[in-house]
Amino acid sequence: MKKMIYPTLIFVIGLLLVSCMAGEIVSTNYYILEYMDHTEQEELFRKEPFDVTVLIHQTKVPQTYNRRQLVIRHFGPRITYANSDIWGVKLSEIIPSLLNKRLNNYNIFKHSEEDYFEDPDYEITTTLNNLALYKSDQFNQTRFNIKFSLVETGKERSILEHSINVEKSLPDDEVDTYVQTVNEIFLYESDEFIKKMINYFSGEPLFEEYVAEAEGLSDSSLEDTGDEDLSATGKGLLLLPAITRTDNEPYYTIIDKYGYEISGRMGVSVPLVAGDYNIRYGSGNEDQMMVKKGVTIVPRYKKIVEPDWGCLIVEVTDTDRNFVKVRYEVFDAASGESFGSDFPSEEEIGEQQKVWVLKPGLYKVTINNAPFNTYYDFTTVLVEKGISQRLTIVVETDEEGNALGMVGAGVLEEYSLSSAQDKVKLSSAIHTNVNVNSDNEADKEDSKTTIILNAQLDNRLTYDEGPFHYSLKNLIEMGTTKTSDTDFRISSDDFELKNTAIYYFLKNLGFYGRFDMNSHFFPENSYSSEKFLYSKYNKDNQLEEADKLADEVEIQPSFFPIILKEGIGINYRFLNYSRANMSVRTGFGLRQDINKGVYELSGSFIDSSGVENRTYQEQQTENTTGLEVSLIGNFQLPFNLSYTTNADMLFPFDKKNLNAFEWENTISLKLFKYISIDYKLKLENKRPELGDEYIVEKHSLFLRITYILR
């Protein structure tokens, strides 16, 4: 039965990966610029065209931008070309084509053409100087620089020129949002150029000359949904951007002309039938929320509402930057209205911070149930349009971690429209536990005392940006034990280092590479209450030490054995929530057990004099390659419980080698701010020199005291 466990496990995990990969194909995305009838301006339509003919030349495009791939600029000298995001049209052809259609729809000229024709009265040239998606760690921008020129045929100097250099922040990371923003800017600026030409040919200032800047554009973008089903049913999309780039901003309400209401989540597009809608959004009760009226949904387009609100996140810490659970309340500083109260969230255990969506203005925040008119335990914060701010309140606490009063507050970090959480996170903590036992069970007059001291240094680093994820975990554990009959002895000594890098080519599927190391610092001895005779044999079965009498023997030197694990393969993340994460990995694995001076008991017997005789055999260094399978998960459970699991298996290609199996489980119950009860169960298989393979079970239960270093 046991022989069937490993093949069955491999088959199930392989089936899971194949089923998850099915249907998910990395495809190339093609983007177009198109004509939008709904962006036409009524005042530009003419009953009678001007009696002139115009030739529109192909757009001049620099070599840098004259590529099929979209250009990505990285806020510096570096540019890259998108591999899977391609222009489905030639920019040099589509720009004059859209301009010509604009001129014909407005009935501006008697005749205008893109192709060559003899003796036109005028010629229009366009020069594209810059068109790029600017990307940085904090936000994305559209950069669009184009020049329109009107020239009388046969002359070199331009009669009219219209140049723009627009930089516009984007509300999300979607490439189609960028392309549609470019589309809208171009059509808008084409209208501005047409206004100048109407002024020139009419001889009257019918329109004021206007050079558009980013602030002069529409306060929203219309993005092509690319969804034929929406077009067929007359539907479009509505998007209220999530300023904090999280999924825990409050829901908003969409109201149609009949008064029916539906809910939407900020940052997620909502499909709607074409028409006008009112939107109610924000924190607080219904009377305190903001209302935007007359939001028009156009078929096949996404209406992106420019934020006229700000976001506020409140965190409470003590002077050592440790989380403090104390109720706070948010008031309007002018009217004194309360928008509600809440407790801060403990992000270290996966809780998501509450996001307050508020009108721009000044707000007062109090703690410890203090009223609005208090003159202590309060601070104020200015909420700004389109900005997410984190208000940090520092309080003094007693020995039990209860808040006594506020000692400081302020906005330490500011987040712009497209800001995100720090991509690098570093944490470090010290865990300690002490156990003292004393009893006289063995002897009425003699109490036996046992003292156990244990400490851990836990360091973690994560880097998470875009498709790349890296995590490092370093755990150093040291423990000593003392009894009435012995001195302090090392009871636990462990050094563990785990490195994992993952590149996600799909949302939850990616390639991984890992390097793990396990070792220890001090020599390990085998002890006995009675003296015994021992002999040691090296790796070549040569006798090194013979019949030595002792009550302890060194079986492992400092640092050895060193266990190294490397692996590359496929990682699938099938749970990815703030309170539940689980991934499975499978691929090519390597393992090295470097056993320099490492001995194991290979046999023992009691001689005629009643003395135990032991034989120790030095272990061989092993190098194993095979198929590795790993399961990694962590869960934040109710009642302050947390559970982490890490299963690691290696199935060697050489059937003579032992399958490697390690499964570590930890359940933690948080009692107080710094105190928890931890139970750890570690299972691993072992096959000694003499005997059959079996599962080693290691149980640990201890009261842990934690101090967060950072």
C-alpha positions in Angstrom: 0.0 0.0 0.0 2.8 2.4 0.9 4.5 1.9 -2.5 1.3 3.3 -4.2 1.3 6.5 -2.2 4.0 8.4 -4.1 2.9 7.5 -7.7 -0.7 8.3 -6.8 0.4 11.7 -5.3 2.4 12.5 -8.5 -0.5 11.6 -10.7 -3.0 13.7 -8.8 -0.7 16.8 -8.7 0.2 16.4 -12.4 -3.5 16.1 -13.3 -4.2 19.3 -11.2 -1.5 21.2 -13.1 -2.6 20.0 -16.5 -6.3 20.9 -15.8 -5.2 24.4 -14.6 -3.0 24.9 -17.7 -5.7 23.8 -20.1 -7.2 26.7 -22.1 -4.7 29.2 -20.8 -2.6 30.2 -23.8 -0.2 33.1 -23.9 -1.6 35.1 -26.8 -0.5 38.2 -28.7 -2.7 41.2 -28.2 -3.3 43.5 -31.2 -4.4 47.2 -30.7 -6.0 49.6 -33.1 -6.9 53.3 -33.2 -10.4 53.9 -34.4 -12.9 56.6 -35.2 -15.4 57.5 -32.4 -18.6 59.2 -33.5 -19.6 60.1 -30.0 -16.5 62.3 -29.6 -17.5 64.7 -32.5 -18.2 68.3 -31.6 -21.5 69.8 -32.9 -20.0 73.2 -33.4 -17.5 71.9 -36.0 -20.1 70.6 -38.5 -20.4 72.9 -41.6 -23.3 73.2 -44.1 -21.0 74.4 -46.8 -17.4 73.2 -47.1 -14.5 75.5 -47.9 -13.8 75.6 -51.6 -10.3 74.1 -51.4 -8.7 70.7 -51.9 -6.3 69.1 -49.4 -3.8 66.2 -49.6 -3.0 64.5 -46.3 0.4 62.9 -46.2 1.4 59.8 -44.3 2.6 60.5 -40.8 6.3 60.9 -40.2 7.3 58.5 -37.5 10.8 58.3 -36.0 12.5 54.9 -36.1 12.2 54.4 -32.4 8.4 54.4 -32.6 8.0 53.0 -36.1 7.7 49.5 -34.7 4.8 47.0 -34.5 5.4 46.5 -30.8 4.2 49.1 -28.3 6.9 51.3 -26.9 7.5 51.1 -23.1 9.5 54.0 -21.5 10.8 53.4 -18.0 11.1 57.0 -16.7 14.8 57.1 -17.6 17.0 56.5 -20.7 15.7 52.9 -21.0 13.0 51.9 -23.4 11.6 48.4 -24.2 9.3 46.9 -26.7 6.3 44.9 -25.6 6.5 41.3 -26.8 2.8 40.4 -26.7 1.2 43.9 -27.2 1.3 44.8 -30.9 -0.1 47.5 -33.1 -2.7 46.0 -35.4 -2.4 49.1 -37.7 0.5 51.1 -39.1 0.7 54.4 -37.2 1.9 56.2 -40.3 -1.3 55.2 -42.1 -4.0 55.2 -39.4 -3.3 58.8 -38.2 -3.9 60.5 -41.5 -6.9 58.1 -42.1 -8.6 59.2 -38.9 -7.9 62.9 -39.6 -9.3 62.6 -43.1 -12.5 60.9 -41.8 -12.8 63.7 -39.3 -12.5 66.4 -42.0 -15.1 64.6 -44.2 -17.6 64.1 -41.4 -17.4 67.7 -40.5 -17.6 68.7 -44.2 -14.6 71.0 -43.8 -13.2 70.9 -47.3 -14.5 70.4 -50.8 -12.2 67.5 -51.2 -9.5 65.8 -49.1 -7.6 62.7 -49.8 -4.9 60.6 -48.3 -3.7 59.2 -51.6 -1.9 61.3 -54.2 -3.9 63.6 -56.5 -2.8 66.4 -58.8 -2.6 70.0 -57.8 -4.1 70.1 -54.3 -4.5 73.6 -52.9 -3.1 72.6 -49.5 -1.2 69.8 -47.9 -1.5 68.5 -44.3 1.5 66.8 -42.6 1.7 65.1 -39.3 4.8 64.3 -37.4 4.7 61.8 -34.5 7.6 62.7 -32.1 6.8 60.5 -29.2 4.2 57.9 -28.3 5.0 55.7 -25.4 3.5 54.0 -22.3 5.6 55.4 -19.4 5.9 52.8 -16.6 7.4 53.2 -13.1 7.0 51.6 -9.7 4.6 54.2 -8.6 2.3 55.0 -11.6 1.8 54.7 -15.4 1.5 57.5 -17.9 0.5 58.1 -21.5 3.1 60.3 -23.4 1.8 61.6 -26.8 3.7 64.2 -28.8 2.4 65.0 -32.3 2.6 68.0 -34.6 -0.1 69.0 -37.3 1.0 71.3 -40.1 -1.0 73.0 -42.9 1.1 74.0 -45.9 0.1 75.8 -49.2 1.1 73.6 -52.1 4.4 74.7 -53.6 5.5 76.6 -50.5 7.8 75.4 -47.7 6.6 77.4 -44.7 3.6 76.2 -42.7 0.5 78.4 -42.6 -0.8 76.8 -39.5 0.7 74.5 -36.9 -0.7 72.7 -33.9 1.7 70.9 -31.6 0.8 68.9 -28.4 3.0 67.2 -25.8 0.6 65.5 -23.4 1.4 63.4 -20.3 -1.6 61.9 -18.7 -1.7 59.5 -15.7 -3.5 56.3 -16.2 -5.9 54.9 -13.7 -4.8 51.2 -14.1 -2.1 49.0 -15.6 -4.2 47.8 -18.6 -2.6 48.4 -22.0 -6.0 48.9 -23.6 -6.6 51.8 -21.3 -3.4 53.3 -22.5 -4.3 52.8 -26.2 -7.8 54.2 -25.8 -6.4 57.2 -24.0 -4.1 57.8 -27.0 -7.1 57.4 -29.3 -9.2 59.9 -27.4 -6.3 62.5 -27.2 -5.6 62.3 -30.9 -9.3 62.8 -31.9 -9.6 65.7 -29.4 -6.4 67.4 -30.7 -7.5 66.8 -34.3 -10.6 68.9 -33.5 -8.4 71.6 -32.1 -6.4 71.7 -35.3 -9.6 71.8 -37.3 -10.8 74.8 -35.2 -7.6 76.6 -36.2 -8.1 75.8 -39.9 -11.8 77.0 -39.7 -10.5 80.3 -38.2 -8.0 80.7 -41.0 -10.2 79.9 -44.0 -13.2 81.8 -42.7 -11.2 84.8 -41.9 -13.0 85.2 -38.6 -12.1 84.1 -35.0 -14.9 81.6 -34.8 -12.9 79.6 -32.3 -10.2 80.7 -29.8 -6.8 79.3 -30.5 -6.2 76.6 -27.9 -3.3 74.4 -27.2 -4.5 71.5 -25.1 -2.7 70.4 -22.0 -3.3 67.3 -20.0 -5.5 69.2 -17.6 -7.6 70.4 -20.5 -8.7 67.0 -21.6 -11.9 65.3 -20.6 -12.1 64.2 -17.0 -12.7 60.7 -18.0 -11.4 58.2 -20.6 -13.4 56.0 -23.0 -11.9 52.7 -23.5 -12.8 50.2 -26.2 -14.1 47.1 -24.5 -13.4 44.9 -27.5 -16.4 42.8 -26.5 -18.8 42.0 -29.4 -21.4 40.8 -27.0 -21.6 44.2 -25.2 -21.9 45.9 -28.6 -24.7 43.6 -29.7 -26.7 44.2 -26.6 -25.9 48.0 -26.5 -23.8 47.7 -23.3 -20.7 49.5 -22.1 -18.5 49.3 -19.0 -18.2 51.6 -16.0 -15.0 51.8 -13.9 -14.3 53.7 -10.7 -10.6 53.3 -10.2 -9.3 51.8 -7.0 -6.9 54.5 -5.8 -5.1 52.3 -3.3 -4.8 49.5 -5.8 -6.3 47.1 -3.3 -9.5 45.1 -3.4 -10.9 46.3 -0.1 -12.1 49.7 -1.0 -15.9 50.0 -0.2 -18.5 49.1 -2.8 -20.4 51.8 -4.6 -24.0 52.0 -5.9 -25.1 52.5 -9.5 -28.7 53.9 -10.0 -30.4 53.8 -13.4 -33.2 56.1 -14.7 -35.9 53.9 -13.2 -34.3 54.0 -9.7 -33.0 50.4 -9.7 -29.7 49.9 -7.9 -26.8 47.6 -8.3 -23.4 47.5 -6.5 -20.0 47.8 -8.0 -16.5 47.3 -6.6 -13.9 50.0 -7.2 -11.2 48.8 -9.6 -13.5 46.3 -11.3 -15.5 47.2 -14.5 -19.2 46.8 -14.4 -21.2 46.1 -17.6 -24.2 48.4 -18.1 -26.9 49.0 -20.7 -26.1 52.2 -22.6 -27.7 55.3 -21.0 -27.3 57.8 -18.1 -26.7 56.7 -14.5 -26.1 58.2 -11.1 -23.4 56.9 -8.9 -23.4 57.0 -5.1 -20.0 56.2 -3.4 -17.9 56.8 -0.4 -17.7 55.9 3.3 -20.3 56.8 6.0 -24.1 56.6 5.8 -26.1 57.3 2.7 -26.5 61.0 3.4 -22.7 61.4 3.7 -21.8 59.7 0.5 -20.9 61.5 -2.7 -23.1 61.4 -5.8 -22.1 61.8 -9.4 -25.1 62.4 -11.7 -25.5 61.9 -15.4 -22.7 59.4 -16.1 -23.2 58.4 -19.7 -22.4 54.8 -20.8 -21.7 54.4 -24.5 -22.0 51.0 -26.2 -18.6 49.1 -26.6 -16.7 51.6 -24.4 -15.5 51.8 -20.9 -16.3 54.9 -19.0 -13.5 55.6 -16.5 -14.5 58.1 -13.9 -11.7 60.5 -12.9 -11.5 60.3 -9.0 -12.9 63.4 -7.2 -12.4 61.6 -3.9 -9.5 60.7 -1.7 -8.7 57.6 0.4 -7.6 57.3 4.0 -6.0 54.3 5.8 -5.5 54.5 9.6 -3.0 52.4 11.5 -2.2 52.5 15.2 1.2 51.5 16.6 3.1 51.9 19.9 6.5 53.6 20.2 8.2 50.4 19.1 6.1 50.3 15.9 4.1 47.3 17.1 0.5 46.9 16.2 -2.1 48.2 18.8 -5.7 47.2 18.7 -7.6 50.4 19.7 -10.9 51.8 18.3 -10.6 55.0 16.3 -13.3 57.3 14.9 -13.3 59.6 11.8 -15.1 63.0 11.9 -15.6 65.8 9.4 -13.5 68.6 11.0 -16.0 71.3 9.8 -19.4 69.8 10.7 -18.4 67.3 13.4 -20.3 64.5 11.6 -19.0 61.0 12.3 -18.2 58.8 9.3 -17.9 55.7 11.6 -15.4 54.0 13.8 -13.3 50.9 13.4 -10.3 49.0 14.7 -7.0 49.0 12.8 -6.1 45.8 11.0 -3.1 43.7 11.8 -1.4 43.4 8.5 1.3 41.0 9.8 -1.3 38.2 10.1 -2.9 39.0 6.8 -5.8 41.3 7.8 -6.6 44.0 5.2 -6.7 47.6 6.3 -10.1 49.4 6.1 -10.1 52.0 3.3 -12.1 55.2 3.9 -13.3 56.8 0.7 -14.0 60.5 1.6 -14.6 63.9 0.0 -11.5 66.1 -0.2 -11.3 68.1 3.0 -10.1 68.2 6.6 -11.0 65.3 9.0 -10.5 64.7 12.7 -9.6 61.2 14.0 -9.9 60.3 17.7 -9.0 57.2 19.7 -10.3 55.5 22.8 -13.9 56.5 22.1 -13.1 60.2 22.5 -15.9 62.5 21.2 -15.5 65.1 18.4 -15.0 68.0 20.7 -12.1 66.4 22.6 -8.8 68.2 23.2 -6.7 65.1 23.7 -6.3 61.8 21.9 -7.0 63.3 18.4 -5.3 64.3 15.2 -6.4 65.9 11.9 -5.6 64.8 8.4 -6.2 66.5 5.0 -7.8 64.2 2.5 -6.9 65.2 -1.1 -8.5 64.4 -4.4 -7.1 61.4 -6.1 -4.6 60.6 -3.3 -4.4 57.7 -0.9 -2.9 58.6 2.5 -1.9 56.4 5.4 -2.4 58.1 8.8 -0.1 56.6 11.5 -1.2 57.1 15.1 1.4 56.4 17.8 0.1 55.5 21.3 1.6 54.7 24.7 0.7 51.3 26.0 0.7 49.5 29.4 2.3 46.1 30.1 -0.7 44.3 28.6 -0.6 46.3 25.3 -3.6 48.4 26.1 -3.5 52.0 24.7 -3.1 54.7 27.3 -3.0 57.8 25.2 -1.8 59.3 21.9 1.8 60.5 21.8 2.0 61.4 18.1 0.3 61.1 14.7 0.9 62.1 11.1 0.9 61.0 7.5 4.2 59.3 7.1 3.6 57.9 3.6 1.6 59.3 0.7 0.3 57.4 -2.3 -0.6 59.0 -5.6 -3.4 57.9 -7.9 -1.6 54.8 -9.1 0.5 54.0 -6.1 1.0 50.5 -4.8 2.3 48.9 -1.7 6.1 48.6 -1.2 7.4 45.8 -3.4 10.1 44.9 -0.9 9.0 43.7 2.6 11.5 42.8 5.3 10.6 41.5 8.7 12.6 40.2 11.6 11.5 38.8 15.0 12.9 37.1 18.0 10.9 34.2 19.6 11.8 32.9 23.0 10.3 30.4 25.5 11.2 29.2 28.9 10.0 26.0 30.6 10.8 25.1 34.2 9.5 21.8 35.6 10.1 20.4 39.1 8.7 17.3 40.7 9.6 14.6 43.4 7.8 11.8 41.7 10.8 9.6 41.7 12.0 10.3 45.2 10.0 11.9 48.0 13.0 13.7 49.4 14.6 14.6 46.1 12.9 17.0 43.7 14.1 16.8 40.1 14.2 20.1 38.2 14.3 20.6 34.4 15.0 24.0 32.8 14.4 24.4 29.0 15.4 27.6 27.2 14.7 28.1 23.5 15.2 31.1 21.2 14.6 31.7 17.5 15.7 34.5 15.1 13.2 34.6 12.3 14.1 36.8 9.2 11.9 37.1 6.1 12.3 39.1 2.9 9.9 39.2 0.0 10.1 41.1 -3.3 6.9 41.2 -5.4 6.5 43.3 -8.6 4.6 42.4 -11.7 5.2 38.8 -12.7 8.3 38.3 -10.5 8.2 37.1 -6.9 11.1 36.3 -4.6 11.0 35.1 -1.0 13.7 34.4 1.5 13.2 32.8 4.9 16.0 32.4 7.4 15.3 30.7 10.8 18.0 30.2 13.4 17.0 28.2 16.4 18.9 27.5 19.6 17.8 25.6 22.7 19.4 24.3 25.9 18.2 21.9 28.6 19.4 21.5 32.2 18.3 18.9 34.7 19.3 18.4 38.4 21.8 15.7 37.3 23.3 17.5 34.3 24.7 20.8 33.1 23.2 22.8 30.4 23.2 20.9 27.1 22.3 21.9 23.6 18.9 20.4 22.9 18.0 22.2 19.7 20.4 23.7 17.1 19.2 24.5 13.6 20.0 26.9 10.8 17.5 27.0 7.9 17.7 29.1 4.8 15.0 29.0 2.0 15.2 31.0 -1.2 12.5 30.8 -3.9 12.1 32.9 -7.1 8.9 32.6 -9.3 8.2 34.2 -12.6 4.4 34.1 -13.4 3.8 33.9 -17.1 0.1 33.6 -16.3 -1.8 35.0 -13.4 -1.3 31.9 -11.1 1.1 29.8 -13.1 4.8 30.4 -13.4 8.3 29.0 -13.4 10.2 28.7 -10.1 13.7 28.2 -9.0 14.7 27.5 -5.4 17.8 26.9 -3.2 17.5 25.7 0.4 20.1 24.9 3.0 19.9 23.3 6.4 22.7 23.0 8.9 23.6 23.7 12.6 26.3 25.4 14.6 27.5 23.2 17.5 28.6 19.6 17.7 25.9 17.1 18.6 26.6 14.4 21.1 24.8 11.2 22.1 24.4 10.9 25.9 23.8 8.0 28.3 23.2 7.9 32.0 25.6 4.9 32.2 29.0 4.6 30.7 29.3 2.5 27.5 31.9 1.3 25.1 31.9 2.6 21.6 33.7 2.0 18.3 33.7 4.2 15.2 34.1 3.2 11.6 34.8 5.7 8.8 33.2 5.7 5.3 35.6 3.0 4.1 34.7 0.7 7.0 38.1 1.3 8.6 38.2 1.3 12.4 38.9 4.8 13.7 38.2 4.5 17.5 37.9 1.2 19.3 36.3 0.3 22.7 36.4 3.7 24.3 34.6 4.0 27.6 32.5 7.2 27.9 29.0 8.5 28.8 28.8 10.6 25.7 30.1 10.5 22.1 30.2 13.1 19.3 28.1 12.0 16.4 27.9 15.3 14.4 30.6 18.0 14.2 29.9 21.7 13.8 28.0 22.6 10.6 27.6 19.0 9.4 25.6 17.5 8.0 24.8 20.2 5.4 21.7 19.5 3.4 21.3 21.4 0.1 18.2 21.4 -2.1 17.9 23.0 -5.5 15.0 22.8 -7.9 13.4 24.3 -11.0 10.0 23.7 -12.5 6.4 24.8 -12.6 4.6 26.6 -9.7 0.8 26.8 -9.6 -0.9 29.1 -7.0 -4.4 27.9 -6.5 -5.2 29.9 -3.4 -4.2 33.6 -3.3 -6.1 35.5 -0.7 -5.1 37.8 2.1 -6.0 35.1 4.7 -5.3 31.9 2.6 -2.4 31.1 0.3 -1.5 27.7 -1.1 0.8 26.7 -4.0 2.0 23.4 -5.5 5.3 23.0 -7.3 6.7 20.2 -9.3 9.9 19.9 -11.4 13.5 18.8 -11.5 15.1 18.5 -8.1 18.6 18.0 -6.7 19.7 17.2 -3.1 23.1 16.9 -1.5 23.6 15.4 2.0 27.1 16.4 2.9 28.0 14.0 5.7 31.5 14.9 6.8 32.2 13.3 10.2 28.5 12.4 10.7 27.9 9.1 12.5 24.9 6.9 13.1 24.4 4.1 15.5 24.6 0.9 13.5 24.5 -1.7 16.3 24.7 -2.3 20.0 24.8 -5.2 22.5 25.3 -5.8 26.3 28.4 -7.8 27.1 28.9 -10.3 29.9 29.9 -7.6 32.4 26.7 -5.7 31.7 28.3 -2.9 29.7 26.7 -1.6 26.6 28.8 -1.8 23.4 27.9 0.5 20.6 29.1 0.7 17.0 28.9 4.0 15.0 29.2 4.1 11.2 30.2 7.3 9.3 27.6 8.3 6.8 28.3 8.6 3.1 27.8 11.9 1.3 24.8 11.5 -1.0 23.9 13.3 -4.3 20.4 12.7 -5.5 18.5 13.9 -8.5 14.8 13.3 -9.3 11.3 14.6 -9.5 10.5 17.0 -6.7 7.0 18.0 -5.5 6.2 20.6 -2.9 3.1 22.0 -1.3 3.2 25.3 0.5 0.4 27.0 2.3 -0.5 29.4 5.1 -3.9 30.2 6.5 -5.3 32.8 9.0 -8.1 31.1 10.8 -10.8 32.5 13.2 -10.1 32.8 16.9 -6.6 34.1 16.4 -5.4 30.8 15.0 -2.9 30.5 12.1 -1.8 27.4 10.3 1.3 26.9 8.0 2.2 23.8 6.1 5.2 22.8 3.9 5.5 19.4 2.3 8.6 18.6 0.4 9.2 15.4 -1.6 11.9 14.1 -3.9 11.5 10.9 -6.0 15.0 9.9 -7.2 15.5 8.8 -10.8 17.8 6.1 -9.3 15.5 3.6 -7.7 18.2 2.5 -5.3 18.0 5.8 -3.5 15.5 6.5 -0.8 12.5 8.8 -1.5 12.9 12.0 0.5 9.8 13.2 2.4 9.5 16.1 4.8 6.3 17.6 6.0 6.2 20.4 8.5 3.0 21.7 10.1 2.7 24.6 12.6 -0.5 25.7 14.4 -0.3 29.0 16.4 -2.8 30.4 18.8 -2.2 34.0 19.7 -3.1 34.7 23.3 -1.9 38.3 23.8 0.0 40.9 21.9 3.4 39.1 22.1 2.5 35.7 23.4 1.2 32.6 21.6 1.0 28.9 21.9 2.7 27.0 19.1 2.4 23.4 18.1 4.8 22.0 15.5 4.6 18.5 13.9 7.4 17.5 11.5 7.2 14.2 9.6 10.1 12.8 7.6 11.0 9.3 6.3 14.2 7.5 7.4 15.9 4.2 6.6 18.7 3.4 9.1 21.6 1.1 8.3 19.8 -1.8 9.9 16.0 -1.9 9.6 13.1 -0.9 7.4 12.1 2.6 6.3 9.8 4.4 8.7 8.3 7.8 9.4 10.0 9.9 12.0 7.5 12.1 14.0 8.8 15.2 15.8 6.3 17.0 18.1 6.9 20.4 19.8 4.5 22.3 22.0 5.7 25.6 23.6 4.6 29.0 24.8 6.2 31.6 22.6 7.1 35.2 23.4 7.8 37.3 20.4 9.6 40.6 19.9 9.3 42.3 16.5 12.6 43.8 15.5 11.2 45.5 12.4 
